[in-house]
Amino acid sequence: MANNQEPIRTLKGIGEKTGKLFEKLGVYRVADLLMYYPRAYHIYEPPVSIRELREGTIGAVGGILQKTASVRSFQHTQVITVSLRDGTGSLQLTWYNMPFLRTTLQAGTYHIFYGKVTKKNNRLTMEQPEIYTREGYETMMETMQPVYGQTKGLGNKAITKAVAQALDIRQMEREYLPLYIRKKYELAEYNYAVEHIHFPENQKELLFARKRLVFDEFFLFILAVRQLKEKRQDRRSRYVMKKADEVEKLVKNLPYELTHAQKKVLDEAERDLTGGMVMNRLVQGDVGSGKTIIAVLALLLAAYNGYQGAIMAPTEVLAKQHYEGMRQLFEEQGIGKVPVLITGSMTAKEKRAAYEKVKNHEADIVVGTHALIQEKVVYDNLALVITDEQHRFGVGQRELLGRKGEEPHVMVMSATPIPRTLAIILYGDLDISVIDQMPASRLPIKNCVVNTGYRKNAYSFIQKQVDQGHQAYVICPMVEESEMIEAENVLDYTKVLKKELPDVEICYLHGKMKGKEKNQIMERFAAGEIQVLVSTTVIEVGVNVPNATVMMIENAERFGLAQLHQLRGRVGRGRHQSYCIMVNCGDQEGTQERLDILNRSNDGFYIASEDLKLRGPGDIFGIRQSGDMEFKLADIFTDASLLKTVSEEVTALLERDEELALPEHQDLRRRMDEYLEKSYDKLNL
C-alpha cells in the first residue's frame, strides 16, 4: 500500500521522462492521479461494415486481410500499411514505428480494428487503430473504457495503466461524509466512487460514482462559503468613506454615459462603502457590460478618502491592460491619483520598487495578479479589494484577500452569467449586483451556426476581415491530437490555417504554454502583430482587443452555452461589426437546438437559464463549463438540481452543528480543514 502523497514517479514504469509528462497535466502525486478523472468514456460498439463508417467518428470494423501488411521507411519513420476490404468498400489502415505488427497482420487472418476514421487522399483511413481478435473485442464490448486528457508523448493507454496501478496500491481514504447523509441521498462510499469513476462497468455504475463525487465537490465548497459568511456577516468597517465630488465629476466627464444598470450598481457599491459595514459584493455582468469602470470609480472613492485600493486580475495581460487603461484615464481627466502594477513576471528590482511605493502610500491603487496576495506586499490602509473574474479564484483566495488589510471592503466581479438562484448558493458570502444592460455604442454580434462544409468560406471571410485591418480568434477544444477524442486541436489546426491563409500572421495559444510565453503571444495579439490567434478556451478571460472582429469556434457542440457566450464576448468590443461563427462538427440530436439559442440571443443570463433547461441529468459527456469554481467533475448547469439539494443539506447541518463539533462530524471537520488548506496552496504561498 502506497502513501497517496508520494510522487507519481514511485509508480512502476514511470521514470523521470514520463513523470515530467504527467506533471504537464498537473499530476505530481499518486493522489493527483486518483483525482485525474476521465474526460469521456468509450463504449465499444459492435463492428460495422466499411460502408457504414463515417469520417471523423470512432468505430470498429472487422474483416479478413487479403494481403500481408507492408513496411516502408519514410524520413526516419517506419510506416506499416494494410488494406481491408469487406464487399462494401475498402479501408486503409496505417501504423507508425510498429514494424512488429507485420507478423500479426498476415494475409488470410481475421481482425477487428478500432479507431478514428479520417479521409486521406480521398480514401477512408484509420491511423494507429487498436487490433483485436473476435473474442478479445467481445470482452471489450461489455466495458466502458476511460478517455483522459493527454499530452504529447503520454497517450491514453499509459495514463489508464498508471491509474489502474495507483488504484491497486492506494491508501484508502477515511469516509468523511456522515452516514445519515449518505443514506438519505443514496451516495456511494468514497473509495468505491473514486475507483468506479475511472473504471465503471456500465453507465449506471458511472452515474452512481459521479453523483457521490459531485456531491462532495459541492458540499465542501458550499460549507467553506458558509463559514466565510459567518466570519464576515454584520462586521462593522473601520474604513467608512464619504462620497467624493471628484468621483461624481469623473462620471459626468466620461466620454460616454453610464448605462442605467451601471449607475444602479455604482450606487449600491457607494452605499456599502459609506454605510459603516464591511462590503462583500459580487458584481455580475456580461462580457463588455462595463464592470471595469465601476471598479475604477470604487477604487477612486477609496483613494479620495485617503485609503488604498487593490484590483486583482486572473492574467498578467489583463492586469497590465487594467493598469494602462487607468493611467490613460487619469491623465486625460487630470486625476492626481497613482496606480502601480505588481505581477509575477516583473524583475526583483521592479517588484522592490513597487512594494516600496505601496508601503509608503505613494501608490493609491495597486493593480496585479495573484502576486497581490503574496506576503511581501505590505499595504498602508488597504480599504478596498476587487477581484476580476471571480470564478477563477477559490474560496481560500477570497478569504486570504480579506486578510491582507484589517478587513477591507471586498468587491468581486464576474462575467460568467449564472442564473440568480445558483449565484445565491455559490456566492453565499456575498451580496449580488447585476449589470444587465450593454452600452448603447455596442453593435450586437452577428452569429451563425454552420457545419464542417462551411470551413473554406469561413477562412475566406477571415481573410477579408484581415485585409480590412481586423483580427480573428479561432477556438479549438484541444491542445493537441488525441488518439481517442474526436475534436479539432490547436497545434494541427494552426498548420492547416497557415496553408489556407499563407499571407496572414497566425500564432497559437494554449494553457500548457509557460506563463511568459502566453503573455508574449497575448501582448502581440493585442498590439495587432498577430492577425489570427488559434487558441483553446484559455482566452476566455483574456484581454480586450477591440480590433478583433471574428470569433470562429470549432467543435462548438463540445462546449456549454454559457462558455460559448463567454468566448463570443471576446469580439464586438470595438466600433466595428463583429461576427461569431460556430462550427457544429457533431450530429447528435438536440445539438443544433442548443446552438440556436446563441443564434437567437446575445443575453448571457437568458442563455445560461436556457442552458439549464436543456441539460438533462445524464448529459455529462463532453460538455462542461470550463473553469467554474474549483470543480473537477461538477457542472453548475448539468448538476443544478443536485447543487440546490446540497445547499439545503449544508444549511440543515450548520443549524444542527455550526462548529462541526459533534462526534459524527469530526471526519468532515478534518476534511474541511484539508480542503481550505489546498485552496490556499493554489496561491503558492
C-alpha positions as CSV (number, residue, x, y, z in Angstrom):
1,M,0.0,0.0,0.0
2,A,1.4,3.4,-1.0
3,N,1.0,6.7,0.6
4,N,-1.2,8.8,-1.7
5,Q,1.0,11.8,-1.2
6,E,4.1,10.0,-2.7
7,P,5.4,11.4,-6.0
8,I,4.0,9.9,-9.2
9,R,7.4,8.5,-10.0
10,T,7.1,5.9,-7.2
11,L,4.7,4.0,-9.6
12,K,6.3,1.2,-11.7
13,G,7.2,2.2,-15.2
14,I,7.1,6.0,-14.5
15,G,10.6,7.3,-14.7
16,E,11.9,10.9,-14.9
17,K,10.7,11.5,-18.5
18,T,7.2,10.1,-18.1
19,G,7.0,11.8,-14.7
20,K,7.6,15.2,-16.3
21,L,4.8,14.5,-18.9
22,F,2.4,13.7,-16.0
23,E,3.5,17.0,-14.4
24,K,2.4,18.8,-17.5
25,L,-1.1,17.5,-16.8
26,G,-0.9,18.8,-13.2
27,V,-0.3,15.3,-11.8
28,Y,2.6,15.3,-9.3
29,R,1.5,12.8,-6.7
30,V,-0.5,9.5,-6.6
31,A,-3.4,11.5,-5.0
32,D,-3.4,13.8,-8.1
33,L,-3.6,10.8,-10.4
34,L,-6.6,9.3,-8.5
35,M,-8.3,12.7,-9.0
36,Y,-7.4,13.0,-12.6
37,Y,-10.8,11.9,-13.8
38,P,-11.6,10.8,-17.3
39,R,-13.0,13.4,-19.7
40,A,-15.1,10.9,-21.6
41,Y,-15.6,7.1,-21.9
42,H,-15.6,4.8,-24.9
43,I,-18.2,2.3,-25.2
44,Y,-17.1,-0.3,-27.7
45,E,-20.0,-0.7,-30.2
46,P,-20.4,-3.9,-32.4
47,P,-18.3,-3.7,-35.6
48,V,-19.9,-2.3,-38.7
49,S,-19.3,-2.6,-42.4
50,I,-16.8,-0.3,-44.1
51,R,-19.7,1.5,-45.9
52,E,-21.2,2.4,-42.5
53,L,-18.0,4.1,-41.2
54,R,-18.3,7.9,-41.1
55,E,-15.4,10.3,-41.4
56,G,-14.5,12.0,-38.1
57,T,-16.0,9.3,-35.8
58,I,-14.5,6.4,-33.8
59,G,-15.7,3.0,-34.9
60,A,-14.9,-0.7,-35.2
61,V,-14.7,-2.8,-38.4
62,G,-13.7,-6.4,-38.9
63,G,-12.5,-8.4,-41.8
64,I,-10.0,-10.9,-43.4
65,L,-6.8,-9.4,-44.7
66,Q,-6.2,-10.1,-48.4
67,K,-2.5,-9.2,-48.2
68,T,0.2,-9.2,-45.5
69,A,1.0,-5.7,-44.2
70,S,3.8,-3.8,-45.9
71,V,6.5,-1.8,-44.1
72,R,8.4,1.1,-45.7
73,S,10.7,3.8,-44.3
74,F,10.0,7.4,-44.8
75,Q,12.1,10.2,-43.2
76,H,13.3,8.1,-40.2
77,T,9.7,6.8,-39.7
78,Q,8.6,3.2,-40.4
79,V,5.1,3.2,-41.9
80,I,3.0,0.0,-41.8
81,T,0.0,-0.2,-44.1
82,V,-2.6,-2.8,-45.0
83,S,-5.8,-2.6,-46.9
84,L,-9.1,-4.1,-45.6
85,R,-12.0,-4.9,-47.9
86,D,-15.3,-6.4,-47.0
87,G,-17.6,-6.2,-50.1
88,T,-19.0,-2.8,-49.1
89,G,-15.8,-0.8,-49.6
90,S,-12.1,-0.6,-48.7
91,L,-10.3,1.0,-45.7
92,Q,-6.6,1.8,-45.4
93,L,-5.0,1.0,-42.0
94,T,-1.8,2.7,-41.0
95,W,0.6,2.5,-38.0
96,Y,3.9,4.3,-37.4
97,N,7.1,2.8,-36.0
98,M,5.5,-0.6,-35.2
99,P,7.2,-3.0,-37.6
100,F,6.5,-6.0,-35.4
101,L,2.8,-5.8,-36.5
102,R,3.8,-7.4,-39.8
103,T,3.9,-10.8,-38.1
104,T,0.3,-10.2,-36.7
105,L,-1.2,-8.7,-39.9
106,Q,-0.8,-11.7,-42.2
107,A,-2.9,-12.4,-45.3
108,G,-5.9,-14.6,-44.5
109,T,-6.1,-13.6,-40.8
110,Y,-9.3,-12.1,-39.3
111,H,-9.0,-9.0,-37.0
112,I,-11.2,-6.2,-35.7
113,F,-9.8,-2.7,-35.9
114,Y,-11.0,0.1,-33.6
115,G,-10.0,3.7,-34.1
116,K,-10.7,7.1,-35.5
117,V,-11.9,7.3,-39.2
118,T,-10.3,10.0,-41.3
119,K,-10.1,10.7,-45.1
120,K,-6.7,11.0,-46.7
121,N,-6.2,11.4,-50.4
122,N,-10.0,10.7,-50.8
123,R,-9.6,7.3,-49.1
124,L,-11.1,6.2,-45.8
125,T,-8.3,5.6,-43.3
126,M,-7.7,4.6,-39.7
127,E,-4.4,5.6,-38.2
128,Q,-3.0,3.7,-35.2
129,P,-6.2,1.7,-34.7
130,E,-6.3,-0.9,-31.9
131,I,-6.2,-4.5,-33.1
132,Y,-8.4,-7.3,-31.6
133,T,-9.3,-10.9,-32.2
134,R,-13.0,-11.6,-32.4
135,E,-13.0,-12.9,-28.8
136,G,-10.8,-10.1,-27.5
137,Y,-13.2,-7.5,-28.9
138,E,-16.2,-9.2,-27.4
139,T,-14.8,-8.8,-23.9
140,M,-14.2,-5.1,-24.6
141,M,-17.8,-4.6,-25.7
142,E,-19.0,-5.3,-22.2
143,T,-17.0,-2.4,-20.6
144,M,-16.6,1.3,-20.6
145,Q,-13.1,2.5,-21.2
146,P,-11.9,5.8,-19.8
147,V,-10.5,8.6,-22.0
148,Y,-8.2,11.0,-20.3
149,G,-6.9,14.5,-21.2
150,Q,-3.5,13.7,-22.8
151,T,-0.2,15.4,-23.7
152,K,2.3,14.7,-26.5
153,G,4.3,11.6,-25.6
154,L,1.7,10.4,-23.0
155,G,-1.2,8.6,-24.5
156,N,-4.4,7.2,-23.1
157,K,-3.1,3.7,-22.6
158,A,-0.2,4.9,-20.5
159,I,-2.4,7.1,-18.3
160,T,-5.0,4.3,-17.9
161,K,-2.3,1.8,-16.9
162,A,-0.9,4.3,-14.3
163,V,-4.4,5.0,-12.9
164,A,-5.1,1.2,-12.6
165,Q,-1.8,0.8,-10.7
166,A,-2.5,3.7,-8.4
167,L,-5.9,2.3,-7.6
168,D,-4.3,-1.1,-6.7
169,I,-1.7,0.3,-4.3
170,R,-3.6,3.3,-2.9
171,Q,-4.1,4.1,0.7
172,M,-7.9,4.0,1.3
173,E,-9.4,7.4,2.4
174,R,-11.4,7.6,5.6
175,E,-15.1,8.2,4.9
176,Y,-15.9,11.7,6.0
177,L,-19.5,12.2,4.9
178,P,-21.8,11.3,7.9
179,L,-23.6,8.0,7.3
180,Y,-27.1,9.7,7.7
181,I,-26.3,12.0,4.7
182,R,-25.0,9.1,2.6
183,K,-28.1,7.0,3.3
184,K,-30.5,9.9,2.7
185,Y,-29.2,10.6,-0.8
186,E,-28.1,7.1,-1.6
187,L,-24.4,8.0,-2.1
188,A,-21.6,5.6,-2.9
189,E,-18.8,5.1,-0.4
190,Y,-15.9,7.5,-1.3
191,N,-13.3,4.9,-2.2
192,Y,-15.8,3.0,-4.3
193,A,-16.7,6.2,-6.1
194,V,-13.1,7.0,-7.0
195,E,-12.4,3.5,-8.4
196,H,-15.6,3.4,-10.5
197,I,-15.3,6.9,-11.9
198,H,-12.2,5.6,-13.6
199,F,-13.4,2.1,-14.5
200,P,-17.2,1.8,-14.5
201,E,-18.7,-1.5,-15.7
202,N,-21.7,0.4,-17.2
203,Q,-23.4,3.8,-17.3
204,K,-25.5,3.1,-14.2
205,E,-22.3,2.5,-12.2
206,L,-20.6,5.6,-13.6
207,L,-23.6,7.8,-12.7
208,F,-23.6,6.3,-9.2
209,A,-19.9,7.1,-8.7
210,R,-20.1,10.5,-10.3
211,K,-23.1,11.5,-8.1
212,R,-21.1,10.9,-5.0
213,L,-18.0,12.9,-6.2
214,V,-20.1,15.8,-7.5
215,F,-22.0,15.9,-4.1
216,D,-18.6,16.1,-2.3
217,E,-17.4,18.9,-4.6
218,F,-20.5,21.0,-4.0
219,F,-20.7,20.1,-0.3
220,L,-17.2,21.1,0.6
221,F,-17.4,24.3,-1.5
222,I,-20.7,25.5,0.0
223,L,-19.6,24.6,3.5
224,A,-16.5,26.7,3.0
225,V,-18.5,29.6,1.6
226,R,-21.0,29.5,4.6
227,Q,-18.1,29.6,7.0
228,L,-16.7,32.6,5.2
229,K,-20.2,34.2,5.5
230,E,-20.3,33.6,9.3
231,K,-16.9,35.4,9.7
232,R,-17.9,38.3,7.5
233,Q,-21.6,38.9,8.4
234,D,-22.5,42.2,10.1
235,R,-18.9,43.3,10.6
236,R,-18.5,47.0,11.3
237,S,-16.0,48.6,8.9
238,R,-13.0,50.7,10.0
239,Y,-13.0,52.2,6.5
240,V,-16.2,54.3,6.5
241,M,-16.0,56.5,3.4
242,K,-17.6,59.8,2.4
243,K,-18.9,60.5,-1.1
244,A,-16.2,62.3,-3.2
245,D,-17.1,65.2,-5.6
246,E,-14.1,64.2,-7.8
247,V,-15.8,60.8,-8.5
248,E,-19.1,62.4,-9.4
249,K,-17.2,64.9,-11.6
250,L,-15.4,62.0,-13.4
251,V,-18.7,60.2,-14.1
252,K,-20.0,63.4,-15.8
253,N,-16.8,63.9,-17.8
254,L,-16.5,60.3,-19.1
255,P,-16.6,60.2,-23.0
256,Y,-19.7,58.0,-22.7
257,E,-22.7,57.9,-20.4
258,L,-23.0,55.1,-17.9
259,T,-26.0,52.8,-18.5
260,H,-28.9,52.8,-16.1
261,A,-27.7,49.4,-14.8
262,Q,-24.1,50.7,-14.3
263,K,-25.4,53.7,-12.3
264,K,-27.6,51.3,-10.1
265,V,-24.6,49.1,-9.3
266,L,-22.3,52.1,-8.6
267,D,-25.0,53.4,-6.2
268,E,-25.1,50.0,-4.4
269,A,-21.3,49.9,-4.1
270,E,-21.2,53.5,-2.8
271,R,-23.9,52.7,-0.2
272,D,-21.8,49.8,1.0
273,L,-18.6,51.8,1.2
274,T,-20.2,54.8,3.0
275,G,-22.6,52.7,5.2
276,G,-20.4,51.6,8.0
277,M,-20.5,47.8,7.5
278,V,-17.9,45.8,5.6
279,M,-18.8,45.4,1.9
280,N,-18.9,41.9,0.4
281,R,-20.4,42.3,-3.0
282,L,-20.5,40.4,-6.3
283,V,-20.9,42.4,-9.5
284,Q,-22.2,40.1,-12.3
285,G,-22.3,41.4,-15.8
286,D,-21.9,40.1,-19.3
287,V,-18.5,40.5,-21.1
288,G,-18.4,44.1,-22.3
289,S,-21.2,45.4,-20.0
290,G,-18.8,47.9,-18.3
291,K,-17.8,46.3,-15.0
292,T,-14.3,47.7,-15.1
293,I,-15.3,51.4,-14.9
294,I,-17.4,50.6,-11.9
295,A,-14.3,49.1,-10.3
296,V,-12.2,52.1,-11.1
297,L,-14.8,54.5,-9.7
298,A,-15.0,52.5,-6.5
299,L,-11.2,52.4,-6.2
300,L,-11.0,56.2,-6.7
301,L,-13.6,56.7,-4.0
302,A,-11.3,54.8,-1.6
303,A,-8.3,56.9,-2.8
304,Y,-10.1,60.2,-2.3
305,N,-10.9,59.1,1.2
306,G,-7.1,58.7,1.9
307,Y,-7.1,54.9,1.6
308,Q,-5.5,52.4,-0.7
309,G,-7.4,50.0,-3.1
310,A,-6.3,46.9,-5.0
311,I,-7.7,45.1,-8.0
312,M,-6.6,41.5,-8.8
313,A,-7.0,40.1,-12.4
314,P,-6.6,36.4,-13.4
315,T,-3.9,37.0,-16.0
316,E,-0.9,39.3,-16.3
317,V,-2.1,40.6,-19.7
318,L,-5.4,41.6,-18.2
319,A,-3.8,43.2,-15.2
320,K,-1.5,45.3,-17.5
321,Q,-4.5,46.3,-19.5
322,H,-6.4,47.5,-16.4
323,Y,-3.2,49.4,-15.3
324,E,-2.6,51.1,-18.7
325,G,-6.3,51.9,-19.0
326,M,-6.3,53.6,-15.6
327,R,-3.1,55.6,-16.2
328,Q,-4.5,56.9,-19.5
329,L,-7.9,57.8,-18.0
330,F,-6.3,59.6,-15.0
331,E,-4.0,61.5,-17.3
332,E,-6.9,62.6,-19.7
333,Q,-9.1,63.6,-16.8
334,G,-6.4,65.3,-14.7
335,I,-6.8,62.9,-11.8
336,G,-3.8,63.0,-9.4
337,K,-4.0,59.5,-8.0
338,V,-1.3,57.0,-8.7
339,P,-1.8,53.4,-9.8
340,V,1.0,50.8,-9.6
341,L,1.4,47.4,-11.2
342,I,2.6,44.2,-9.5
343,T,2.9,41.0,-11.5
344,G,4.8,37.7,-11.1
345,S,7.0,38.3,-14.2
346,M,8.4,41.6,-13.0
347,T,12.1,41.6,-12.1
348,A,13.1,41.5,-8.4
349,K,14.2,45.2,-8.8
350,E,10.9,46.3,-10.3
351,K,9.0,44.4,-7.6
352,R,11.0,46.0,-4.8
353,A,10.3,49.5,-6.2
354,A,6.6,48.7,-6.5
355,Y,6.5,47.3,-2.9
356,E,8.1,50.4,-1.6
357,K,5.6,52.7,-3.3
358,V,2.7,50.6,-1.8
359,K,4.2,50.5,1.7
360,N,4.9,54.3,1.7
361,H,1.4,55.1,0.3
362,E,3.0,56.7,-2.8
363,A,0.6,54.4,-4.7
364,D,-3.2,54.8,-4.2
365,I,-4.3,51.9,-6.4
366,V,-2.5,48.6,-6.7
367,V,-3.2,46.5,-9.9
368,G,-1.9,43.0,-10.3
369,T,-2.4,39.2,-10.4
370,H,-2.1,36.7,-7.5
371,A,1.1,38.4,-6.7
372,L,-1.0,41.0,-4.8
373,I,-1.7,38.4,-2.1
374,Q,1.9,37.4,-1.7
375,E,3.1,38.2,1.8
376,K,5.8,40.6,0.7
377,V,3.2,43.2,-0.3
378,V,2.6,45.5,2.7
379,Y,-0.3,47.9,2.3
380,D,-0.9,51.2,4.0
381,N,-4.6,51.4,4.9
382,L,-5.9,48.9,2.3
383,A,-9.6,49.7,2.4
384,L,-11.0,48.0,-0.8
385,V,-10.0,44.8,-2.7
386,I,-11.6,44.0,-6.0
387,T,-11.1,40.7,-7.8
388,D,-11.9,40.4,-11.5
389,E,-13.3,37.2,-13.0
390,Q,-14.2,35.8,-9.6
391,H,-14.8,32.2,-10.6
392,R,-11.1,31.9,-11.3
393,F,-10.3,32.5,-7.6
394,G,-11.2,29.9,-5.0
395,V,-12.7,30.2,-1.5
396,G,-9.3,30.2,0.0
397,Q,-8.2,33.1,-2.1
398,R,-11.4,35.0,-1.2
399,E,-10.6,34.6,2.5
400,L,-6.9,35.4,2.2
401,L,-7.6,38.6,0.2
402,G,-9.8,39.7,3.0
403,R,-7.0,39.2,5.5
404,K,-4.5,41.4,3.7
405,G,-5.8,44.6,5.3
406,E,-7.7,45.0,8.5
407,E,-10.9,43.5,6.9
408,P,-11.1,45.7,3.8
409,H,-14.2,46.0,1.7
410,V,-14.4,43.3,-0.9
411,M,-16.0,43.5,-4.4
412,V,-15.8,40.6,-6.8
413,M,-16.6,40.8,-10.5
414,S,-17.7,38.0,-12.8
415,A,-18.6,37.8,-16.4
416,T,-20.0,34.3,-16.0
417,P,-23.7,34.6,-16.4
418,I,-25.1,32.3,-13.7
419,P,-28.8,32.3,-13.0
420,R,-29.6,34.2,-9.8
421,T,-30.9,31.1,-7.9
422,L,-27.5,29.4,-8.4
423,A,-25.4,32.6,-7.8
424,I,-27.0,32.9,-4.4
425,I,-25.8,29.4,-3.5
426,L,-22.3,29.7,-5.0
427,Y,-21.6,33.2,-3.7
428,G,-23.5,32.8,-0.4
429,D,-21.0,35.1,1.3
430,L,-21.7,38.0,-1.0
431,D,-24.5,40.5,-1.8
432,I,-25.2,40.3,-5.6
433,S,-25.5,43.2,-8.1
434,V,-26.2,42.6,-11.8
435,I,-25.3,44.8,-14.8
436,D,-27.9,43.6,-17.2
437,Q,-27.6,46.3,-19.9
438,M,-25.0,46.7,-22.6
439,P,-23.6,50.2,-23.6
440,A,-25.6,51.7,-26.4
441,S,-22.5,52.0,-28.6
442,R,-22.0,48.2,-28.8
443,L,-23.2,46.7,-32.1
444,P,-24.8,43.3,-31.5
445,I,-22.6,40.4,-32.7
446,K,-23.8,38.6,-35.8
447,N,-23.9,34.9,-35.2
448,C,-24.1,31.8,-37.4
449,V,-24.0,28.1,-36.7
450,V,-22.6,26.1,-39.6
451,N,-21.3,22.5,-40.4
452,T,-17.8,21.5,-41.4
453,G,-18.6,22.0,-45.1
454,Y,-18.6,25.8,-44.4
455,R,-14.9,25.9,-43.3
456,K,-13.5,27.1,-46.6
457,N,-16.0,30.0,-46.7
458,A,-15.1,30.9,-43.1
459,Y,-11.4,31.1,-44.0
460,S,-12.1,33.4,-46.9
461,F,-14.2,35.6,-44.6
462,I,-11.4,35.8,-42.1
463,Q,-9.0,36.7,-44.9
464,K,-11.4,39.6,-45.9
465,Q,-11.6,40.9,-42.3
466,V,-7.7,40.7,-42.0
467,D,-7.4,42.6,-45.3
468,Q,-9.6,45.3,-43.8
469,G,-7.2,45.6,-40.9
470,H,-9.1,43.5,-38.4
471,Q,-8.1,40.3,-36.4
472,A,-9.7,37.0,-35.6
473,Y,-9.8,34.2,-33.0
474,V,-10.2,30.6,-33.8
475,I,-11.0,28.3,-30.8
476,C,-10.3,24.6,-30.7
477,P,-11.3,22.4,-27.7
478,M,-8.0,20.6,-27.5
479,V,-4.3,21.4,-27.4
480,E,-3.1,18.5,-29.5
481,E,-4.4,15.5,-31.2
482,S,-5.6,12.6,-29.1
483,E,-6.0,9.1,-30.5
484,M,-9.3,8.7,-28.6
485,I,-11.1,12.0,-28.9
486,E,-12.8,13.4,-32.0
487,A,-12.1,17.1,-31.8
488,E,-10.0,19.8,-33.5
489,N,-6.8,20.6,-31.8
490,V,-4.8,23.9,-31.7
491,L,-1.4,22.6,-33.0
492,D,-2.7,20.8,-36.1
493,Y,-5.3,23.5,-36.8
494,T,-2.6,26.2,-36.8
495,K,-0.7,24.3,-39.5
496,V,-3.8,23.9,-41.6
497,L,-4.7,27.6,-41.3
498,K,-1.2,28.7,-42.3
499,K,-1.6,26.7,-45.5
500,E,-5.1,28.2,-46.2
501,L,-4.0,31.8,-45.3
502,P,-0.3,32.0,-46.3
503,D,-0.1,35.8,-46.1
504,V,-1.6,36.1,-42.6
505,E,0.4,36.2,-39.3
506,I,-1.1,33.2,-37.4
507,C,0.0,32.0,-33.9
508,Y,-1.4,29.6,-31.4
509,L,-2.0,29.8,-27.6
510,H,-2.9,27.1,-25.1
511,G,-2.9,26.6,-21.3
512,K,0.1,24.3,-21.3
513,M,2.5,27.0,-22.5
514,K,4.7,28.8,-20.0
515,G,3.2,31.9,-18.4
516,K,5.8,34.2,-20.0
517,E,5.2,32.7,-23.5
518,K,1.4,33.1,-23.1
519,N,1.8,36.7,-22.1
520,Q,4.0,37.5,-25.0
521,I,1.5,36.0,-27.5
522,M,-1.4,37.8,-25.9
523,E,0.5,41.1,-25.9
524,R,1.5,40.7,-29.6
525,F,-2.2,39.9,-30.5
526,A,-3.3,43.0,-28.5
527,A,-0.7,45.1,-30.3
528,G,-2.0,43.8,-33.7
529,E,1.2,42.0,-34.6
530,I,-0.7,38.7,-34.8
531,Q,-3.7,38.7,-37.1
532,V,-5.3,35.3,-36.3
533,L,-4.9,33.6,-32.9
534,V,-5.7,29.9,-32.7
535,S,-6.4,29.1,-29.1
536,T,-8.0,26.9,-26.5
537,T,-10.5,28.4,-24.1
538,V,-7.5,29.9,-22.3
539,I,-8.5,33.2,-23.9
540,E,-11.9,33.1,-22.1
541,V,-10.5,35.6,-19.6
542,G,-8.1,37.1,-22.0
543,V,-7.5,40.6,-23.0
544,N,-9.5,43.4,-24.5
545,V,-8.8,43.6,-28.3
546,P,-11.3,46.0,-29.9
547,N,-9.8,45.3,-33.3
548,A,-10.8,41.6,-33.2
549,T,-14.0,41.1,-35.2
550,V,-14.3,37.4,-35.9
551,M,-14.6,34.5,-33.4
552,M,-14.7,31.1,-35.0
553,I,-15.4,28.2,-32.6
554,E,-14.6,24.7,-33.8
555,N,-16.5,21.8,-32.3
556,A,-19.0,24.2,-30.8
557,E,-21.1,21.2,-29.7
558,R,-18.4,20.3,-27.2
559,F,-18.8,23.5,-25.1
560,G,-21.5,24.6,-22.7
561,L,-23.6,27.5,-23.9
562,A,-22.5,29.8,-21.2
563,Q,-18.9,29.2,-22.1
564,L,-19.6,29.7,-25.8
565,H,-21.2,33.0,-24.9
566,Q,-18.1,34.0,-22.9
567,L,-15.9,33.2,-25.9
568,R,-18.1,35.2,-28.2
569,G,-17.8,38.1,-25.8
570,R,-14.1,38.4,-26.8
571,V,-15.2,40.1,-30.0
572,G,-17.6,43.0,-30.5
573,R,-15.6,45.2,-28.2
574,G,-14.8,48.0,-30.7
575,R,-16.9,50.1,-33.1
576,H,-16.8,47.6,-36.0
577,Q,-19.4,45.0,-36.7
578,S,-18.3,41.6,-35.3
579,Y,-19.1,38.0,-36.1
580,C,-19.2,34.7,-34.4
581,I,-19.0,31.5,-36.5
582,M,-19.8,28.3,-34.5
583,V,-18.9,25.1,-36.3
584,N,-21.0,22.2,-35.3
585,C,-18.9,19.1,-36.0
586,G,-21.3,16.6,-34.4
587,D,-24.6,15.0,-35.5
588,Q,-26.1,14.4,-32.0
589,E,-29.8,15.0,-31.6
590,G,-30.5,18.3,-29.9
591,T,-27.1,19.9,-30.7
592,Q,-28.5,22.3,-33.3
593,E,-31.3,23.3,-31.0
594,R,-28.8,24.2,-28.2
595,L,-26.6,26.2,-30.5
596,D,-29.5,28.0,-32.0
597,I,-30.2,29.6,-28.6
598,L,-26.9,31.5,-29.1
599,N,-28.0,32.4,-32.6
600,R,-31.2,34.0,-31.2
601,S,-29.8,35.9,-28.2
602,N,-26.8,37.9,-27.0
603,D,-28.1,38.0,-23.4
604,G,-25.8,35.9,-21.2
605,F,-28.4,35.4,-18.4
606,Y,-31.1,34.2,-20.8
607,I,-28.6,31.8,-22.4
608,A,-27.5,30.5,-19.0
609,S,-31.1,29.8,-17.9
610,E,-32.0,28.2,-21.3
611,D,-28.8,26.0,-21.0
612,L,-30.1,24.9,-17.6
613,K,-33.4,23.8,-19.0
614,L,-31.9,21.9,-21.9
615,R,-29.4,19.9,-19.9
616,G,-30.6,16.5,-18.7
617,P,-29.2,14.6,-15.7
618,G,-27.5,12.1,-18.0
619,D,-25.9,14.9,-20.1
620,I,-22.4,14.5,-18.6
621,F,-20.2,13.6,-21.5
622,G,-18.2,16.1,-23.4
623,I,-19.9,19.3,-22.3
624,R,-18.5,21.3,-19.4
625,Q,-18.4,24.9,-18.5
626,S,-14.6,25.2,-18.0
627,G,-13.2,27.0,-15.0
628,D,-16.3,27.1,-12.9
629,M,-15.2,27.5,-9.3
630,E,-13.0,24.7,-8.0
631,F,-14.9,21.7,-9.5
632,K,-13.3,18.9,-11.4
633,L,-16.4,16.9,-12.2
634,A,-19.4,19.1,-11.1
635,D,-21.0,21.4,-13.6
636,I,-23.3,24.0,-12.1
637,F,-25.7,23.7,-15.1
638,T,-25.9,19.9,-15.6
639,D,-25.9,19.4,-11.8
640,A,-28.1,22.4,-10.9
641,S,-30.7,20.3,-9.0
642,L,-28.0,18.5,-7.0
643,L,-26.4,21.9,-6.2
644,K,-29.7,23.1,-4.7
645,T,-30.1,19.9,-2.7
646,V,-26.6,20.1,-1.3
647,S,-27.2,23.7,-0.4
648,E,-30.2,22.7,1.7
649,E,-28.3,19.9,3.3
650,V,-25.4,22.2,4.3
651,T,-28.0,24.7,5.8
652,A,-29.5,21.9,7.9
653,L,-26.1,20.6,9.0
654,L,-24.9,24.0,10.2
655,E,-28.2,24.7,12.0
656,R,-27.7,21.5,13.9
657,D,-23.9,21.8,14.5
658,E,-22.4,25.1,13.5
659,E,-18.9,24.3,14.7
660,L,-18.9,20.7,13.3
661,A,-18.2,19.7,16.9
662,L,-20.4,16.6,17.2
663,P,-18.6,13.2,17.1
664,E,-20.3,12.2,13.8
665,H,-18.9,15.4,12.2
666,Q,-15.2,15.0,13.3
667,D,-14.0,13.5,10.0
668,L,-15.9,16.1,8.0
669,R,-14.3,18.8,10.0
670,R,-10.8,17.3,9.3
671,R,-11.7,17.1,5.6
672,M,-12.9,20.7,5.6
673,D,-9.6,21.9,7.0
674,E,-7.7,20.0,4.3
675,Y,-9.9,21.5,1.6
676,L,-9.2,25.1,2.7
677,E,-5.5,24.3,3.0
678,K,-5.5,23.1,-0.6
679,S,-7.3,26.3,-1.7
680,Y,-4.5,28.4,-0.1
681,D,-1.8,26.1,-1.6
682,K,-3.0,27.1,-5.1
683,L,-1.6,30.5,-4.4
684,N,1.9,29.0,-3.9
685,L,2.3,31.0,-0.7
